[in-house]
Amino acid sequence: MSDQWLGLQGKVAAITGAVGGMGRTIVQEFAKQGVNIVLLDIKEDALNEYAQEVADEFGVETLPIVTNSTKEEDVDNAVAKSVEKFGHVDILVNTAAMLRACPLEDLPLDEWRQTLEINLTGYFLVSQRFGRQFIKQGKGNMVHISTIASIFPETYSAAYSSTKAGVNMMSRQIAAEWGQFGVRSNCIQPCFVKTPLSEAFYADPEVENGRKALTANKRIGNTMDIANAVLYLSSDRSDYTNGHELRVEGGFGIMMGDQTPKPGGRREYAVKEHDAYLERIGKK
Ligand SMILES: NC(=O)c1ccc[n+]([C@@H]2O[C@H](COP(=O)([O-])OP(=O)(O)OC[C@H]3O[C@@H](n4cnc5c(N)ncnc54)[C@H](O)[C@@H]3O)[C@@H](O)[C@H]2O)c1
């Protein structure tokens, strides 16, 4: 398949959380496709270093802008600087988020508000300000990293799950209101991906194996799985996909039925039952 199948060469993408686990891989995969990149994150040193590294390795233009996605003046500055340098922005990817666990009954109000601020208000603010630019251009494409926990409650992470459910709806709102202006908005819902945000979960092999077992693919996801989906949804190859939530989770969400216990084990029960049936009808 041609490297240019996606037709992304020469486009400009802005990405929040650009030096996070997923952010880095998404930046790198855009760069491989010849996309110029605006890197947004709060980690100044990492941001500058990574922007330089990607520009050197892939020969694309990169623009690191220290940006707190919850601060209006930062986000407005990021849009203005991006347009000043590149003249336009074609793609926005929202990844900047936080995760903190706490039983619901103990969750302090300020922690609830902080999660809401970063995970939902931040996504909204960045989408709105880049969205205004997209409307002006008559074209633009957004991909928001949500989570499978936005559908199935992540127990003891209520603030996280709730904010991400909000992200799904915000994305649909954008699609519904701005589709007429040439703006698309889609979500990706990952499940188990090893990154700095989640690495503590994988320190114990038993936990890792337990997680693998919950997926249909029987493996933990990697950041490339997510980046591949981001690139597709960012490209004109997905032009008629709008307001969609794409699960990239190894089939985790369809495995509920597989959790239902059956006497002797699910497969063993099925084989026994089927053998008995064949005997009854004289075929065994
Ligand atoms: N890792 C997983 O298993 C997993 C699963 C499902 C969904 N997700 C989602 O994927 C996205 C990326 O997660 P990750 O695993 O790469 O996380 P990560 O912690 O590795 O990266 C997050 C990045 O966001 C930046 N950031 C945080 N707050 C910010 C702010 N206010 N403004 C600007 N930047 C900010 C951080 O500095 C960091 O670089 C998140 O939205 C997360 O909820 C992750």
The ligand as an SDF file (V2000), in Angstrom:
LIG
                    3D

 44 48  0  0  0  0  0  0  0  0999 V2000
   -3.2340    4.8950   28.4770 N   0  0  0  0  0  0  0  0  0  0  0  0
   -4.4140    4.2790   28.4570 C   0  0  0  0  0  0  0  0  0  0  0  0
   -4.5380    3.0950   28.7710 O   0  0  0  0  0  0  0  0  0  0  0  0
   -5.6470    5.0460   28.0150 C   0  0  0  0  0  0  0  0  0  0  0  0
   -6.8310    4.3140   27.8440 C   0  0  0  0  0  0  0  0  0  0  0  0
   -7.9610    4.9800   27.4150 C   0  0  0  0  0  0  0  0  0  0  0  0
   -7.9040    6.3340   27.1440 C   0  0  0  0  0  0  0  0  0  0  0  0
   -6.7510    7.0400   27.3230 N   0  0  0  0  0  0  0  0  0  0  0  0
   -6.7560    8.4690   26.9950 C   0  0  0  0  0  0  0  0  0  0  0  0
   -5.7360    8.7290   26.0520 O   0  0  0  0  0  0  0  0  0  0  0  0
   -5.2680   10.0700   26.1820 C   0  0  0  0  0  0  0  0  0  0  0  0
   -3.7520   10.0890   26.2430 C   0  0  0  0  0  0  0  0  0  0  0  0
   -3.3600    9.3490   27.3740 O   0  0  0  0  0  0  0  0  0  0  0  0
   -1.8580    8.9150   27.6430 P   0  0  0  0  0  0  0  0  0  0  0  0
   -1.9450    7.5350   28.1560 O   0  0  0  0  0  0  0  0  0  0  0  0
   -1.0210    9.2340   26.4720 O   0  0  0  0  0  0  0  0  0  0  0  0
   -1.5290    9.9000   28.8600 O   0  0  0  0  0  0  0  0  0  0  0  0
   -0.1420   10.5530   29.3190 P   0  0  0  0  0  0  0  0  0  0  0  0
   -0.3160   10.8580   30.7640 O   0  0  0  0  0  0  0  0  0  0  0  0
    1.0070    9.7200   28.8890 O   0  0  0  0  0  0  0  0  0  0  0  0
   -0.1110   11.9140   28.4880 O   0  0  0  0  0  0  0  0  0  0  0  0
   -0.9490   13.0120   28.7620 C   0  0  0  0  0  0  0  0  0  0  0  0
   -0.2330   14.2790   28.3200 C   0  0  0  0  0  0  0  0  0  0  0  0
   -1.1170   15.3850   28.5120 O   0  0  0  0  0  0  0  0  0  0  0  0
   -0.3980   16.4640   29.0590 C   0  0  0  0  0  0  0  0  0  0  0  0
   -1.3140   17.3340   29.7970 N   0  0  0  0  0  0  0  0  0  0  0  0
   -1.9500   17.0500   30.9580 C   0  0  0  0  0  0  0  0  0  0  0  0
   -2.6950   18.1020   31.3220 N   0  0  0  0  0  0  0  0  0  0  0  0
   -2.5440   19.0610   30.3820 C   0  0  0  0  0  0  0  0  0  0  0  0
   -3.0690   20.3540   30.1950 C   0  0  0  0  0  0  0  0  0  0  0  0
   -3.9250   20.9000   31.0610 N   0  0  0  0  0  0  0  0  0  0  0  0
   -2.7030   21.0460   29.0970 N   0  0  0  0  0  0  0  0  0  0  0  0
   -1.8420   20.5210   28.1980 C   0  0  0  0  0  0  0  0  0  0  0  0
   -1.3080   19.2920   28.3200 N   0  0  0  0  0  0  0  0  0  0  0  0
   -1.6550   18.5740   29.4040 C   0  0  0  0  0  0  0  0  0  0  0  0
    0.6470   15.8100   29.9670 C   0  0  0  0  0  0  0  0  0  0  0  0
    1.7230   16.6980   30.2130 O   0  0  0  0  0  0  0  0  0  0  0  0
    1.0370   14.5890   29.1440 C   0  0  0  0  0  0  0  0  0  0  0  0
    2.1360   14.8780   28.2910 O   0  0  0  0  0  0  0  0  0  0  0  0
   -5.9550   10.6190   27.4190 C   0  0  0  0  0  0  0  0  0  0  0  0
   -7.0410   11.4100   26.9970 O   0  0  0  0  0  0  0  0  0  0  0  0
   -6.4420    9.3890   28.1580 C   0  0  0  0  0  0  0  0  0  0  0  0
   -7.5860    9.6460   28.9340 O   0  0  0  0  0  0  0  0  0  0  0  0
   -5.6090    6.4160   27.7550 C   0  0  0  0  0  0  0  0  0  0  0  0
  1  2  1  0
  2  3  2  0
  2  4  1  0
  4  5  1  0
  4 44  2  0
  5  6  2  0
  6  7  1  0
  7  8  2  0
  8  9  1  0
  8 44  1  0
  9 10  1  0
  9 42  1  0
 10 11  1  0
 11 12  1  0
 11 40  1  0
 12 13  1  0
 13 14  1  0
 14 15  2  0
 14 16  1  0
 14 17  1  0
 17 18  1  0
 18 19  2  0
 18 20  1  0
 18 21  1  0
 21 22  1  0
 22 23  1  0
 23 24  1  0
 23 38  1  0
 24 25  1  0
 25 26  1  0
 25 36  1  0
 26 27  1  0
 26 35  1  0
 27 28  2  0
 28 29  1  0
 29 30  1  0
 29 35  2  0
 30 31  1  0
 30 32  2  0
 32 33  1  0
 33 34  2  0
 34 35  1  0
 36 37  1  0
 36 38  1  0
 38 39  1  0
 40 41  1  0
 40 42  1  0
 42 43  1  0
M  CHG  2   8   1  16  -1
M  END
$$$$
